[in-house]
């Protein structure tokens, strides 16, 4: 659980604006989450997340005072790119990143909610499948969907997954789940706020990979 708890997301302010710097610091550790799922099929997702974080960080680093919040990045790029927006720049990178974050959020929430296959309660197949179908499936073409299905079926046992999240330390399952619940509070609020921002700015679009 150390992977999550050591890099907690900040509580959002009253205006629900996501501060770019703290967001990038927290999210930079999440590619490792996909290592915990075991299958090398998740390697492209990890690479995509890392690449998208890099693109957003490059824009932020170009003018930190101008891009204090994610909303400021989108507003600036909307004006800069005109008709090509939102299919370019950090706006596109954050669009894909938020989908991966939603996958993580739905999967972890499903896990702590106790959703499971009664015939195979030690597997996290149900949780991974729900997360993929809710967060990513509709944006993927047929081939990518098939690859993900294979990856989901190769997911580790729940105990192995929780141990990986805890960086190999032996921990009680309920202690792990309680820490995931704590992590999810600010993480879920942040992901929700980013989705709301895209909806309000009419920046969302479906683009099968």
Residue, then its C-alpha position, 0 to 999 in steps of 0.5 A: x500500500x506504500x505505493x499509494x499512501x506515500x504519494x497521496x493526492x492533495x485535497x481540492x480547494x473549494x473551486x475544485x481547481x487541480x493544481x498542476x505541480x502537485x498533480x504531476x508529483x502525485x501522478x508520476x508514481x502511478x505508472x508503477x501501479x500497472x507493474x502490480x498487475x503482473x502482466x506485460x500486456x499492461x506495459x503499453x498502458x504504463x508507457x502511455x501514462x508515462x508519456x502523457x505525464x511527460x507531455x503535460x509536465x513539458x507544458x507546465x515547465x515552459x511557464x509554471x506561473x501561467x499554468x498553475x492549474x490544469x484548467x489554465x493549460x486547457x484554456x491556453x491551448x484552446x486559444x492557441x490551437x483553435x480548430x485543432x483543439x482539443x486533439x492536440x498538446x497537453x489537452x490530448x495527453x491529459x484526456x488519455x491520462x484521466x482515462x487511465x486514472x479512472x481505470x485505477x480509481x474504478x478498479x480500487x473502488x470495486x476492490x474495497x467495495x468487496x465486488x468479486x466472483x463468488x466462484x473465484x473470490x481470490x481473483x481480481x478479474x471482476x474488478x479489472x474487468x469493471x474498470x476496463x469496461x467503464x474507463x477505457x473499453x469504448x475508446x479502444x478498437x477491436x484489437x486493443x480490446x482483445x489484448x486487454x481482455x487477455x491482460x485482465x485474465x492474466x491478473x494476479x491473485x488479490x493477495x499478490x496484488x495487495x502485496x505488490x502495492x505494499x512493495x512486497x511487505x506482508x500486510x493484512x488484507x483489511x489494513x490494505x483495503x483501509x489504506x486504499x479507501x483513504x487514498x481514494x478520497x482525494x484521488x477520486x475527487x481529483x479525477x472527477x474534477x478533471x472529467x467535469x472540466x473536460x465536460x464543461x469545456x466541451x473538450x471530450x471526444x471519442x477516439x478509438x485507439 
